[in-house]
């Protein structure tokens, strides 16, 4: 699975004019990355950073994708129905038991990590007086 940074590198590779803006000082990589995360690659602001031959190809593919999405609302309805059927199959009692179990495990793990729960009293024996 590609990391988010690998996806961003691929994005920059597809929009080569971004490098020119960074080199000229108009933008920073941090700024570009933040806008890419917030707006996504489909935002129209990125079109200005395509090469001229890529811009015409990309515009055609974007219009085809939008047409396919608009002409196929049935697939969206099917997806929503699948999600709803999955949610309906969830047993609330089972979910509650699972969450309670997870909570107990976390509490046990926390008790191992805290030093305040470790007893500091030594074993009392008759020989303690001998050492005093």
N, CA, C and O atoms as CSV, one atom per row, in Angstrom:
chain,resi,resn,atom,element,x,y,z
A,1,UNK,N,N,0.848,-1.183,0.000
A,1,UNK,CA,C,0.000,0.000,0.000
A,1,UNK,C,C,0.893,1.245,0.000
A,1,UNK,O,O,1.807,1.369,0.815
A,2,UNK,N,N,0.618,2.132,-0.901
A,2,UNK,CA,C,1.417,3.340,-1.025
A,2,UNK,C,C,1.090,4.303,0.107
A,2,UNK,O,O,-0.060,4.450,0.519
A,3,UNK,N,N,2.132,4.947,0.591
A,3,UNK,CA,C,1.915,5.922,1.657
A,3,UNK,C,C,1.383,7.219,1.062
A,3,UNK,O,O,1.390,7.420,-0.152
A,4,UNK,N,N,0.933,8.073,1.933
A,4,UNK,CA,C,0.375,9.356,1.495
A,4,UNK,C,C,1.449,10.184,0.785
A,4,UNK,O,O,1.157,10.900,-0.173
A,5,UNK,N,N,2.692,10.083,1.261
A,5,UNK,CA,C,3.781,10.838,0.641
A,5,UNK,C,C,4.079,10.305,-0.757
A,5,UNK,O,O,4.396,11.081,-1.659
A,6,UNK,N,N,3.980,8.983,-0.947
A,6,UNK,CA,C,4.177,8.420,-2.288
A,6,UNK,C,C,3.088,8.902,-3.243
A,6,UNK,O,O,3.360,9.202,-4.406
A,7,UNK,N,N,1.870,8.974,-2.749
A,7,UNK,CA,C,0.775,9.490,-3.573
A,7,UNK,C,C,1.034,10.945,-3.952
A,7,UNK,O,O,0.751,11.357,-5.078
A,8,UNK,N,N,1.574,11.726,-3.010
A,8,UNK,CA,C,1.867,13.128,-3.299
A,8,UNK,C,C,2.987,13.235,-4.333
A,8,UNK,O,O,2.942,14.101,-5.206
A,9,UNK,N,N,3.981,12.367,-4.241
A,9,UNK,CA,C,5.067,12.382,-5.233
A,9,UNK,C,C,4.524,12.068,-6.624
A,9,UNK,O,O,4.924,12.693,-7.606
A,10,UNK,N,N,3.615,11.102,-6.706
A,10,UNK,CA,C,2.990,10.793,-7.993
A,10,UNK,C,C,2.203,11.992,-8.517
A,10,UNK,O,O,2.228,12.296,-9.710
A,11,UNK,N,N,1.514,12.657,-7.613
A,11,UNK,CA,C,0.743,13.845,-7.981
A,11,UNK,C,C,1.658,14.919,-8.557
A,11,UNK,O,O,1.354,15.507,-9.595
A,12,UNK,N,N,2.775,15.173,-7.886
A,12,UNK,CA,C,3.724,16.189,-8.355
A,12,UNK,C,C,4.308,15.779,-9.700
A,12,UNK,O,O,4.577,16.629,-10.549
A,13,UNK,N,N,4.504,14.471,-9.897
A,13,UNK,CA,C,5.004,13.993,-11.184
A,13,UNK,C,C,4.022,14.254,-12.317
A,13,UNK,O,O,4.433,14.484,-13.454
A,14,UNK,N,N,2.729,14.220,-12.016
A,14,UNK,CA,C,1.712,14.477,-13.039
A,14,UNK,C,C,1.491,15.968,-13.295
A,14,UNK,O,O,0.943,16.349,-14.330
A,15,UNK,N,N,1.915,16.800,-12.359
A,15,UNK,CA,C,1.746,18.252,-12.489
A,15,UNK,C,C,3.122,18.918,-12.376
A,15,UNK,O,O,3.442,19.502,-11.341
A,16,UNK,N,N,3.927,18.835,-13.425
A,16,UNK,CA,C,5.321,19.270,-13.351
A,16,UNK,C,C,5.525,20.777,-13.149
A,16,UNK,O,O,6.586,21.200,-12.689
A,17,UNK,N,N,4.544,21.565,-13.481
A,17,UNK,CA,C,4.716,23.009,-13.311
A,17,UNK,C,C,4.699,23.435,-11.846
A,17,UNK,O,O,5.039,24.577,-11.536
A,18,UNK,N,N,4.310,22.536,-10.941
A,18,UNK,CA,C,4.373,22.839,-9.512
A,18,UNK,C,C,5.818,23.082,-9.080
A,18,UNK,O,O,6.090,23.944,-8.244
A,19,UNK,N,N,6.735,22.314,-9.659
A,19,UNK,CA,C,8.158,22.475,-9.320
A,19,UNK,C,C,8.642,23.871,-9.668
A,19,UNK,O,O,9.437,24.460,-8.935
A,20,UNK,N,N,8.163,24.403,-10.788
A,20,UNK,CA,C,8.578,25.740,-11.200
A,20,UNK,C,C,8.147,26.791,-10.187
A,20,UNK,O,O,8.911,27.705,-9.876
A,21,UNK,N,N,6.919,26.666,-9.666
A,21,UNK,CA,C,6.442,27.621,-8.664
A,21,UNK,C,C,7.254,27.535,-7.372
A,21,UNK,O,O,7.521,28.554,-6.734
A,22,UNK,N,N,7.642,26.328,-6.989
A,22,UNK,CA,C,8.436,26.166,-5.770
A,22,UNK,C,C,9.827,26.746,-5.976
A,22,UNK,O,O,10.352,27.437,-5.104
A,23,UNK,N,N,10.420,26.466,-7.124
A,23,UNK,CA,C,11.773,26.984,-7.418
A,23,UNK,C,C,11.793,28.494,-7.515
A,23,UNK,O,O,12.779,29.125,-7.133
A,24,UNK,N,N,10.727,29.082,-8.017
A,24,UNK,CA,C,10.687,30.541,-8.135
A,24,UNK,C,C,10.291,31.216,-6.826
A,24,UNK,O,O,10.356,32.441,-6.723
A,25,UNK,N,N,9.885,30.444,-5.833
A,25,UNK,CA,C,9.543,31.004,-4.528
A,25,UNK,C,C,8.096,31.445,-4.394
A,25,UNK,O,O,7.736,32.052,-3.385
A,26,UNK,N,N,7.261,31.161,-5.372
A,26,UNK,CA,C,5.850,31.545,-5.297
A,26,UNK,C,C,5.091,30.701,-4.280
A,26,UNK,O,O,4.172,31.187,-3.621
A,27,UNK,N,N,5.481,29.435,-4.158
A,27,UNK,CA,C,4.801,28.513,-3.248
A,27,UNK,C,C,5.831,27.653,-2.543
A,27,UNK,O,O,6.997,27.610,-2.935
A,28,UNK,N,N,5.385,26.964,-1.490
A,28,UNK,CA,C,6.246,26.013,-0.797
A,28,UNK,C,C,5.651,24.616,-0.944
A,28,UNK,O,O,4.463,24.463,-1.230
A,29,UNK,N,N,6.493,23.595,-0.744
A,29,UNK,CA,C,5.996,22.230,-0.825
A,29,UNK,C,C,4.963,21.970,0.256
A,29,UNK,O,O,3.986,21.254,0.038
A,30,UNK,N,N,5.188,22.563,1.430
A,30,UNK,CA,C,4.239,22.383,2.531
A,30,UNK,C,C,2.857,22.925,2.144
A,30,UNK,O,O,1.837,22.279,2.379
A,31,UNK,N,N,2.844,24.110,1.552
A,31,UNK,CA,C,1.591,24.726,1.132
A,31,UNK,C,C,0.885,23.878,0.075
A,31,UNK,O,O,-0.328,23.675,0.138
A,32,UNK,N,N,1.644,23.393,-0.884
A,32,UNK,CA,C,1.061,22.569,-1.944
A,32,UNK,C,C,0.503,21.274,-1.362
A,32,UNK,O,O,-0.591,20.844,-1.729
A,33,UNK,N,N,1.260,20.651,-0.450
A,33,UNK,CA,C,0.820,19.397,0.161
A,33,UNK,C,C,-0.474,19.603,0.953
A,33,UNK,O,O,-1.401,18.798,0.858
A,34,UNK,N,N,-0.531,20.679,1.728
A,34,UNK,CA,C,-1.735,20.940,2.524
A,34,UNK,C,C,-2.956,21.144,1.639
A,34,UNK,O,O,-4.032,20.623,1.934
A,35,UNK,N,N,-2.795,21.906,0.550
A,35,UNK,CA,C,-3.920,22.121,-0.361
A,35,UNK,C,C,-4.316,20.824,-1.063
A,35,UNK,O,O,-5.498,20.581,-1.309
A,36,UNK,N,N,-3.328,19.996,-1.383
A,36,UNK,CA,C,-3.620,18.709,-2.022
A,36,UNK,C,C,-4.409,17.810,-1.078
A,36,UNK,O,O,-5.338,17.121,-1.502
A,37,UNK,N,N,-4.040,17.815,0.204
A,37,UNK,CA,C,-4.764,16.997,1.178
A,37,UNK,C,C,-6.179,17.532,1.372
A,37,UNK,O,O,-7.132,16.755,1.432
A,38,UNK,N,N,-6.325,18.854,1.471
A,38,UNK,CA,C,-7.633,19.451,1.722
A,38,UNK,C,C,-8.569,19.364,0.523
A,38,UNK,O,O,-9.732,18.987,0.666
A,39,UNK,N,N,-8.067,19.711,-0.652
A,39,UNK,CA,C,-8.942,19.828,-1.815
A,39,UNK,C,C,-8.932,18.595,-2.718
A,39,UNK,O,O,-9.883,18.367,-3.465
A,40,UNK,N,N,-7.873,17.809,-2.653
A,40,UNK,CA,C,-7.777,16.638,-3.506
A,40,UNK,C,C,-7.225,16.977,-4.877
A,40,UNK,O,O,-7.067,18.143,-5.238
A,41,UNK,N,N,-6.943,15.944,-5.616
A,41,UNK,CA,C,-6.330,16.125,-6.926
A,41,UNK,C,C,-7.325,16.606,-7.978
A,41,UNK,O,O,-6.916,17.148,-9.005
A,42,UNK,N,N,-8.608,16.420,-7.744
A,42,UNK,CA,C,-9.615,16.788,-8.733
A,42,UNK,C,C,-9.959,18.272,-8.720
A,42,UNK,O,O,-10.747,18.732,-9.547
A,43,UNK,N,N,-9.376,19.026,-7.789
A,43,UNK,CA,C,-9.667,20.454,-7.696
A,43,UNK,C,C,-9.182,21.164,-8.959
A,43,UNK,O,O,-8.092,20.872,-9.452
A,44,UNK,N,N,-9.986,22.100,-9.489
A,44,UNK,CA,C,-9.620,22.786,-10.742
A,44,UNK,C,C,-8.348,23.631,-10.650
A,44,UNK,O,O,-7.757,23.959,-11.678
A,45,UNK,N,N,-7.921,23.986,-9.448
A,45,UNK,CA,C,-6.723,24.820,-9.328
A,45,UNK,C,C,-5.463,24.131,-9.869
A,45,UNK,O,O,-4.502,24.812,-10.228
A,46,UNK,N,N,-5.452,22.808,-9.932
A,46,UNK,CA,C,-4.262,22.080,-10.367
A,46,UNK,C,C,-4.123,22.074,-11.889
A,46,UNK,O,O,-3.049,21.756,-12.398
A,47,UNK,N,N,-5.180,22.415,-12.626
A,47,UNK,CA,C,-5.124,22.371,-14.085
A,47,UNK,C,C,-4.050,23.297,-14.654
A,47,UNK,O,O,-3.464,23.001,-15.695
A,48,UNK,N,N,-3.793,24.404,-13.981
A,48,UNK,CA,C,-2.794,25.348,-14.474
A,48,UNK,C,C,-1.367,24.792,-14.388
A,48,UNK,O,O,-0.455,25.339,-15.008
A,49,UNK,N,N,-1.167,23.713,-13.626
A,49,UNK,CA,C,0.164,23.151,-13.435
A,49,UNK,C,C,0.451,21.968,-14.347
A,49,UNK,O,O,1.524,21.371,-14.259
A,50,UNK,N,N,-0.478,21.621,-15.213
A,50,UNK,CA,C,-0.259,20.548,-16.177
A,50,UNK,C,C,0.561,21.061,-17.351
A,50,UNK,O,O,0.539,22.251,-17.664
A,51,UNK,N,N,1.292,20.145,-18.004
A,51,UNK,CA,C,1.917,20.500,-19.271
A,51,UNK,C,C,0.807,20.722,-20.285
A,51,UNK,O,O,-0.313,20.247,-20.094
A,52,UNK,N,N,1.103,21.427,-21.346
A,52,UNK,CA,C,0.075,21.739,-22.337
A,52,UNK,C,C,-0.508,20.479,-22.975
A,52,UNK,O,O,-1.717,20.414,-23.194
A,53,UNK,N,N,0.317,19.482,-23.276
A,53,UNK,CA,C,-0.210,18.268,-23.893
A,53,UNK,C,C,-0.976,17.411,-22.879
A,53,UNK,O,O,-1.902,16.697,-23.265
A,54,UNK,N,N,-0.612,17.464,-21.600
A,54,UNK,CA,C,-1.344,16.727,-20.578
A,54,UNK,C,C,-2.684,17.390,-20.275
A,54,UNK,O,O,-3.651,16.700,-19.951
A,55,UNK,N,N,-2.757,18.699,-20.374
A,55,UNK,CA,C,-3.983,19.422,-20.038
A,55,UNK,C,C,-5.136,19.005,-20.943
A,55,UNK,O,O,-6.253,18.806,-20.465
A,56,UNK,N,N,-4.883,18.872,-22.235
A,56,UNK,CA,C,-5.970,18.500,-23.133
A,56,UNK,C,C,-6.408,17.050,-22.892
A,56,UNK,O,O,-7.601,16.756,-22.953
A,57,UNK,N,N,-5.480,16.154,-22.623
A,57,UNK,CA,C,-5.817,14.761,-22.342
A,57,UNK,C,C,-6.576,14.643,-21.030
A,57,UNK,O,O,-7.555,13.901,-20.947
A,58,UNK,N,N,-6.137,15.363,-20.006
A,58,UNK,CA,C,-6.748,15.283,-18.685
A,58,UNK,C,C,-8.153,15.867,-18.680
A,58,UNK,O,O,-9.030,15.349,-17.989
A,59,UNK,N,N,-8.381,16.921,-19.429
A,59,UNK,CA,C,-9.704,17.525,-19.497
A,59,UNK,C,C,-10.698,16.537,-20.101
A,59,UNK,O,O,-11.825,16.421,-19.621
A,60,UNK,N,N,-10.293,15.832,-21.137
A,60,UNK,CA,C,-11.165,14.844,-21.765
A,60,UNK,C,C,-11.480,13.705,-20.808
A,60,UNK,O,O,-12.630,13.273,-20.718
A,61,UNK,N,N,-10.471,13.210,-20.090
A,61,UNK,CA,C,-10.713,12.091,-19.172
A,61,UNK,C,C,-11.573,12.519,-17.990
A,61,UNK,O,O,-12.383,11.727,-17.507
A,62,UNK,N,N,-11.416,13.760,-17.510
A,62,UNK,CA,C,-12.255,14.249,-16.411
A,62,UNK,C,C,-13.711,14.344,-16.827
A,62,UNK,O,O,-14.602,13.989,-16.054
A,63,UNK,N,N,-13.962,14.817,-18.035
A,63,UNK,CA,C,-15.349,14.940,-18.482
A,63,UNK,C,C,-15.961,13.557,-18.673
A,63,UNK,O,O,-17.150,13.372,-18.412
A,64,UNK,N,N,-15.171,12.579,-19.124
A,64,UNK,CA,C,-15.677,11.214,-19.270
A,64,UNK,C,C,-16.014,10.609,-17.905
A,64,UNK,O,O,-17.033,9.935,-17.760
A,65,UNK,N,N,-15.175,10.844,-16.923
A,65,UNK,CA,C,-15.413,10.313,-15.582
A,65,UNK,C,C,-16.662,10.923,-14.975
A,65,UNK,O,O,-17.465,10.215,-14.367
A,66,UNK,N,N,-16.835,12.231,-15.131
A,66,UNK,CA,C,-18.018,12.893,-14.590
A,66,UNK,C,C,-19.283,12.395,-15.277
A,66,UNK,O,O,-20.314,12.220,-14.627
A,67,UNK,N,N,-19.213,12.167,-16.572
A,67,UNK,CA,C,-20.364,11.660,-17.303
A,67,UNK,C,C,-20.732,10.259,-16.830
A,67,UNK,O,O,-21.911,9.941,-16.678
A,68,UNK,N,N,-19.716,9.417,-16.594
A,68,UNK,CA,C,-19.976,8.068,-16.107
A,68,UNK,C,C,-20.606,8.098,-14.723
A,68,UNK,O,O,-21.514,7.317,-14.439
A,69,UNK,N,N,-20.136,8.992,-13.858
A,69,UNK,CA,C,-20.688,9.071,-12.508
A,69,UNK,C,C,-22.131,9.566,-12.538
A,69,UNK,O,O,-22.966,9.082,-11.773
A,70,UNK,N,N,-22.434,10.527,-13.413
A,70,UNK,CA,C,-23.783,11.056,-13.480
A,70,UNK,C,C,-24.742,10.062,-14.130
A,70,UNK,O,O,-25.917,10.011,-13.765
A,71,UNK,N,N,-24.256,9.274,-15.086
A,71,UNK,CA,C,-25.141,8.352,-15.787
A,71,UNK,C,C,-25.323,7.032,-15.035
A,71,UNK,O,O,-26.149,6.212,-15.437
A,72,UNK,N,N,-24.574,6.809,-13.958
A,72,UNK,CA,C,-24.674,5.555,-13.240
A,72,UNK,C,C,-24.996,5.788,-11.766
A,72,UNK,O,O,-24.192,5.439,-10.902
A,73,UNK,N,N,-26.151,6.368,-11.463
A,73,UNK,CA,C,-26.508,6.555,-10.051
A,73,UNK,C,C,-26.902,5.240,-9.386
A,73,UNK,O,O,-26.949,5.152,-8.159
A,74,UNK,N,N,-27.187,4.211,-10.200
A,74,UNK,CA,C,-27.561,2.915,-9.648
A,74,UNK,C,C,-26.425,2.314,-8.822
A,74,UNK,O,O,-26.673,1.694,-7.788
A,75,UNK,N,N,-25.177,2.494,-9.273
A,75,UNK,CA,C,-24.049,1.941,-8.525
A,75,UNK,C,C,-23.909,2.634,-7.171
A,75,UNK,O,O,-23.529,2.004,-6.184
A,76,UNK,N,N,-24.211,3.910,-7.127
A,76,UNK,CA,C,-24.183,4.634,-5.857
A,76,UNK,C,C,-25.278,4.113,-4.935
A,76,UNK,O,O,-25.043,3.913,-3.744
A,77,UNK,N,N,-26.466,3.894,-5.473
A,77,UNK,CA,C,-27.561,3.342,-4.678
A,77,UNK,C,C,-27.222,1.945,-4.160
A,77,UNK,O,O,-27.527,1.609,-3.016
A,78,UNK,N,N,-26.589,1.133,-5.011
A,78,UNK,CA,C,-26.186,-0.213,-4.589
A,78,UNK,C,C,-25.168,-0.144,-3.457
A,78,UNK,O,O,-25.228,-0.936,-2.516
A,79,UNK,N,N,-24.255,0.777,-3.545
A,79,UNK,CA,C,-23.241,0.927,-2.494
A,79,UNK,C,C,-23.887,1.321,-1.173
A,79,UNK,O,O,-23.542,0.785,-0.119
A,80,UNK,N,N,-24.809,2.244,-1.235
A,80,UNK,CA,C,-25.500,2.672,-0.013
A,80,UNK,C,C,-26.309,1.528,0.575
A,80,UNK,O,O,-26.335,1.346,1.792
A,81,UNK,N,N,-26.968,0.760,-0.279
A,81,UNK,CA,C,-27.745,-0.386,0.206
A,81,UNK,C,C,-26.837,-1.419,0.865
A,81,UNK,O,O,-27.201,-2.002,1.886
A,82,UNK,N,N,-25.664,-1.649,0.293
A,82,UNK,CA,C,-24.721,-2.603,0.885
A,82,UNK,C,C,-24.253,-2.139,2.257
A,82,UNK,O,O,-24.142,-2.939,3.186
A,83,UNK,N,N,-23.983,-0.867,2.377
A,83,UNK,CA,C,-23.546,-0.323,3.666
A,83,UNK,C,C,-24.655,-0.452,4.698
A,83,UNK,O,O,-24.405,-0.864,5.831
A,84,UNK,N,N,-25.876,-0.104,4.317
A,84,UNK,CA,C,-26.999,-0.198,5.250
A,84,UNK,C,C,-27.267,-1.637,5.669
A,84,UNK,O,O,-27.567,-1.894,6.835
A,85,UNK,N,N,-27.165,-2.574,4.738
A,85,UNK,CA,C,-27.397,-3.974,5.106
A,85,UNK,C,C,-26.310,-4.461,6.058
A,85,UNK,O,O,-26.590,-5.257,6.955
A,86,UNK,N,N,-25.096,-4.005,5.882
A,86,UNK,CA,C,-24.013,-4.378,6.798
A,86,UNK,C,C,-24.263,-3.812,8.188
A,86,UNK,O,O,-24.076,-4.509,9.186
A,87,UNK,N,N,-24.682,-2.560,8.258
A,87,UNK,CA,C,-24.953,-1.923,9.552
A,87,UNK,C,C,-26.119,-2.621,10.258
A,87,UNK,O,O,-26.096,-2.768,11.480
A,88,UNK,N,N,-27.123,-3.047,9.515
A,88,UNK,CA,C,-28.269,-3.731,10.114
A,88,UNK,C,C,-27.887,-5.087,10.694
A,88,UNK,O,O,-28.535,-5.563,11.627
A,89,UNK,N,N,-26.853,-5.709,10.160
A,89,UNK,CA,C,-26.433,-7.015,10.649
A,89,UNK,C,C,-25.662,-6.934,11.961
A,89,UNK,O,O,-25.437,-7.958,12.607
A,90,UNK,N,N,-25.260,-5.752,12.359
A,90,UNK,CA,C,-24.481,-5.600,13.583
A,90,UNK,C,C,-25.390,-5.837,14.783
A,90,UNK,O,O,-26.447,-5.218,14.905
A,91,UNK,N,N,-24.970,-6.734,15.663
A,91,UNK,CA,C,-25.707,-7.040,16.876
A,91,UNK,C,C,-25.229,-6.090,17.978
A,91,UNK,O,O,-24.059,-6.134,18.359
A,92,UNK,N,N,-26.118,-5.229,18.497
A,92,UNK,CA,C,-25.686,-4.251,19.501
A,92,UNK,C,C,-25.151,-4.899,20.779
A,92,UNK,O,O,-24.230,-4.374,21.405
A,93,UNK,N,N,-25.724,-6.036,21.164
A,93,UNK,CA,C,-25.253,-6.703,22.379
A,93,UNK,C,C,-23.839,-7.228,22.188
A,93,UNK,O,O,-22.997,-7.105,23.077
A,94,UNK,N,N,-23.588,-7.801,21.049
A,94,UNK,CA,C,-22.250,-8.316,20.749
A,94,UNK,C,C,-21.237,-7.176,20.696
A,94,UNK,O,O,-20.123,-7.300,21.203
A,95,UNK,N,N,-21.626,-6.087,20.091
A,95,UNK,CA,C,-20.758,-4.916,20.019
A,95,UNK,C,C,-20.453,-4.383,21.414
A,95,UNK,O,O,-19.317,-4.012,21.708
A,96,UNK,N,N,-21.470,-4.347,22.272
A,96,UNK,CA,C,-21.298,-3.873,23.635
A,96,UNK,C,C,-20.343,-4.786,24.410
A,96,UNK,O,O,-19.471,-4.302,25.131
A,97,UNK,N,N,-20.506,-6.096,24.264
A,97,UNK,CA,C,-19.613,-7.040,24.947
A,97,UNK,C,C,-18.176,-6.875,24.469
A,97,UNK,O,O,-17.238,-6.899,25.266
A,98,UNK,N,N,-18.017,-6.708,23.172
A,98,UNK,CA,C,-16.676,-6.535,22.615
A,98,UNK,C,C,-16.029,-5.268,23.147
A,98,UNK,O,O,-14.856,-5.277,23.521
A,99,UNK,N,N,-16.783,-4.182,23.183
A,99,UNK,CA,C,-16.233,-2.920,23.697
A,99,UNK,C,C,-15.890,-3.029,25.178
A,99,UNK,O,O,-14.881,-2.480,25.619
A,100,UNK,N,N,-16.716,-3.729,25.949
A,100,UNK,CA,C,-16.410,-3.932,27.367
A,100,UNK,C,C,-15.133,-4.746,27.543
A,100,UNK,O,O,-14.317,-4.446,28.414
A,101,UNK,N,N,-14.962,-5.768,26.724
A,101,UNK,CA,C,-13.752,-6.582,26.787
A,101,UNK,C,C,-12.522,-5.750,26.449
A,101,UNK,O,O,-11.498,-5.843,27.126
A,102,UNK,N,N,-12.624,-4.947,25.412
A,102,UNK,CA,C,-11.506,-4.086,25.030
A,102,UNK,C,C,-11.193,-3.106,26.155
A,102,UNK,O,O,-10.023,-2.853,26.443
A,103,UNK,N,N,-12.209,-2.559,26.787
A,103,UNK,CA,C,-11.997,-1.631,27.884
A,103,UNK,C,C,-11.276,-2.317,29.045
A,103,UNK,O,O,-10.385,-1.721,29.650
A,104,UNK,N,N,-11.643,-3.548,29.364
A,104,UNK,CA,C,-10.984,-4.280,30.445
A,104,UNK,C,C,-9.527,-4.558,30.104
A,104,UNK,O,O,-8.654,-4.444,30.964
A,105,UNK,N,N,-9.263,-4.920,28.862
A,105,UNK,CA,C,-7.885,-5.176,28.441
A,105,UNK,C,C,-7.046,-3.911,28.567
A,105,UNK,O,O,-5.899,-3.964,29.014
A,106,UNK,N,N,-7.611,-2.782,28.178
A,106,UNK,CA,C,-6.888,-1.513,28.285
A,106,UNK,C,C,-6.618,-1.182,29.744
A,106,UNK,O,O,-5.529,-0.714,30.076
A,107,UNK,N,N,-7.583,-1.413,30.619
A,107,UNK,CA,C,-7.392,-1.148,32.036
A,107,UNK,C,C,-6.306,-2.040,32.623
A,107,UNK,O,O,-5.500,-1.584,33.433
A,108,UNK,N,N,-6.279,-3.295,32.223
A,108,UNK,CA,C,-5.246,-4.208,32.706
A,108,UNK,C,C,-3.870,-3.748,32.217
A,108,UNK,O,O,-2.903,-3.739,32.978
A,109,UNK,N,N,-3.797,-3.370,30.952
A,109,UNK,CA,C,-2.524,-2.902,30.403
A,109,UNK,C,C,-2.063,-1.629,31.112
A,109,UNK,O,O,-0.867,-1.456,31.350
A,110,UNK,N,N,-2.984,-0.751,31.448
A,110,UNK,CA,C,-2.625,0.467,32.162
A,110,UNK,C,C,-2.143,0.153,33.565
A,110,UNK,O,O,-1.243,0.822,34.074
A,111,UNK,N,N,-2.725,-0.849,34.193
A,111,UNK,CA,C,-2.299,-1.189,35.543
A,111,UNK,C,C,-0.880,-1.750,35.542
A,111,UNK,O,O,-0.152,-1.565,36.518
A,112,UNK,N,N,-0.471,-2.429,34.473
A,112,UNK,CA,C,0.900,-2.915,34.387
A,112,UNK,C,C,1.876,-1.762,34.210
A,112,UNK,O,O,3.005,-1.812,34.698
A,113,UNK,N,N,1.438,-0.734,33.515
A,113,UNK,CA,C,2.327,0.389,33.233
A,113,UNK,C,C,2.496,1.350,34.385
A,113,UNK,O,O,3.505,2.051,34.448
A,114,UNK,N,N,1.540,1.409,35.305
A,114,UNK,CA,C,1.647,2.380,36.395
A,114,UNK,C,C,2.377,1.762,37.567
A,114,UNK,O,O,2.146,0.602,37.910
A,115,UNK,N,N,3.253,2.530,38.180
A,115,UNK,CA,C,4.042,2.039,39.298
A,115,UNK,C,C,3.329,2.219,40.621
A,115,UNK,O,O,3.753,1.655,41.630
A,116,UNK,N,N,2.263,2.989,40.640
A,116,UNK,CA,C,1.558,3.227,41.895
A,116,UNK,C,C,0.817,1.991,42.378
A,116,UNK,O,O,0.529,1.881,43.569
A,117,UNK,N,N,0.503,1.063,41.492
A,117,UNK,CA,C,-0.225,-0.141,41.878
A,117,UNK,C,C,0.695,-1.247,42.390
A,117,UNK,O,O,0.216,-2.252,42.916
A,118,UNK,N,N,2.013,-1.075,42.243
A,118,UNK,CA,C,2.944,-2.093,42.694
A,118,UNK,C,C,3.136,-1.928,44.204
A,118,UNK,O,O,3.514,-0.848,44.655
A,119,UNK,N,N,2.884,-2.973,44.988
A,119,UNK,CA,C,3.044,-2.836,46.441
A,119,UNK,C,C,4.516,-2.689,46.800
A,119,UNK,O,O,5.375,-3.387,46.262
A,120,UNK,N,N,4.789,-1.775,47.712
A,120,UNK,CA,C,6.159,-1.529,48.135
A,120,UNK,C,C,6.459,-2.179,49.466
A,120,UNK,O,O,7.597,-2.129,49.931
A,121,UNK,N,N,5.458,-2.795,50.096
A,121,UNK,CA,C,5.676,-3.470,51.376
A,121,UNK,C,C,6.433,-4.772,51.134
A,121,UNK,O,O,6.143,-5.529,50.208
A,122,UNK,N,N,7.409,-5.000,51.999
A,122,UNK,CA,C,8.139,-6.242,51.919
A,122,UNK,C,C,7.419,-7.300,52.732
A,122,UNK,O,O,6.546,-6.992,53.543
A,123,UNK,N,N,7.783,-8.511,52.514
A,123,UNK,CA,C,7.158,-9.609,53.258
A,123,UNK,C,C,7.572,-9.498,54.717
A,123,UNK,O,O,8.758,-9.422,55.038
A,124,UNK,N,N,6.588,-9.491,55.580
A,124,UNK,CA,C,6.869,-9.446,57.013
A,124,UNK,C,C,7.200,-10.856,57.505
A,124,UNK,O,O,6.488,-11.819,57.222
A,125,UNK,N,N,8.250,-10.940,58.215
A,125,UNK,CA,C,8.610,-12.230,58.790
A,125,UNK,C,C,9.230,-12.011,60.171
A,125,UNK,O,O,9.499,-10.878,60.569
A,126,UNK,N,N,9.442,-13.064,60.865
A,126,UNK,CA,C,10.016,-12.979,62.205
A,126,UNK,C,C,11.474,-12.554,62.154
A,126,UNK,O,O,12.010,-12.121,63.174
A,127,UNK,N,N,12.113,-12.655,61.048
A,127,UNK,CA,C,13.512,-12.315,60.933
A,127,UNK,C,C,13.760,-10.829,60.714
A,127,UNK,O,O,14.907,-10.384,60.745
A,128,UNK,N,N,12.678,-10.042,60.488
A,128,UNK,CA,C,12.839,-8.610,60.299
A,128,UNK,C,C,13.453,-7.947,61.528
A,128,UNK,O,O,14.249,-7.017,61.401
A,129,UNK,N,N,13.085,-8.423,62.717
A,129,UNK,CA,C,13.648,-7.862,63.946
A,129,UNK,C,C,15.134,-8.136,64.046
A,129,UNK,O,O,15.873,-7.328,64.607
A,130,UNK,N,N,15.569,-9.220,63.532
A,130,UNK,CA,C,16.973,-9.575,63.607
A,130,UNK,C,C,17.847,-8.588,62.856
A,130,UNK,O,O,18.976,-8.322,63.267
A,131,UNK,N,N,17.313,-8.014,61.707
A,131,UNK,CA,C,18.077,-7.062,60.908
A,131,UNK,C,C,18.059,-5.681,61.495
A,131,UNK,O,O,18.932,-4.878,61.165
A,132,UNK,N,N,17.121,-5.360,62.341
A,132,UNK,CA,C,17.034,-3.993,62.889
A,132,UNK,C,C,18.011,-3.723,63.975
A,132,UNK,O,O,18.043,-2.619,64.517
